[in-house]
Amino acid sequence: MLAFTGPGLLIAVSYMDPGNWATDIAGGAQFGYLLLSVILLSNIMAMVLQHLSVKLGVATGRDLAQACRDHYSRPVSLALWILCEISIAACDLAEIIGAAIALNLLFGIPLVVGVFFTAVDVFIVLFLQQRGFRIIESIVGGLIGIIFLCFLYEMIISQPALASVLGGLIPPPEIVQNPNALYIAIGILGATVMPNNLYLHSSIVQTRAYERNESGKSMAIRFATIDSTVSLAFAFFINAAI
């Protein structure tokens, strides 16, 4: 199990990004515990999709991008590639600006300098990637652990109403009856289910050493699914805590 632990932590980062936190804060501020069920259902959907991504990578030995190139025509593959590049640029833009604003708020660093620092750390991650995924997984796992402990502490001192929290996990009809709640619910769903994770997960799951036969692949799928499911459970706790 320890040998297969790691890829789930990397994909869990996308389920705890500023887009998730913004929609979670908006939903909690306006509707309290009403939209907790949307976060729960979104994470369950994400667990299923990541499981399918794991199966694709392990069973075929190809990631999602390679599988698309193998099975789609060249025009369709090019269109998918262009869409992915646009999505990558849009996501990176939000993360870079968000990191620069955070550095400015915390340390008074000018936005331009903050953007430079954020760009540099991207190259550091790319450099570390050449030395193996374990280093990156350890760094990301440590950061996620810090985030988890912070929100666990906040949950303890805020003492939320347990009955209301459990009640919020049951989808109420108000979600679809209230246009404002429905709008935020759609935002939560869109921010939670990240297509880029399907490309990433189907690739990095292949970095593990396992026998490339039927029994070995079955074992790899089983442990990789446990890894991703547990990691997404952490992401659900953090998003729900927000």
Summary of the structure (lengths in Angstrom):
residues: 242
radius of gyration: 19.2
end to end distance: 29.8
largest distance: 55.8
contacts: 728
relative contact order: 0.25
helix: 85%
strand: 0%
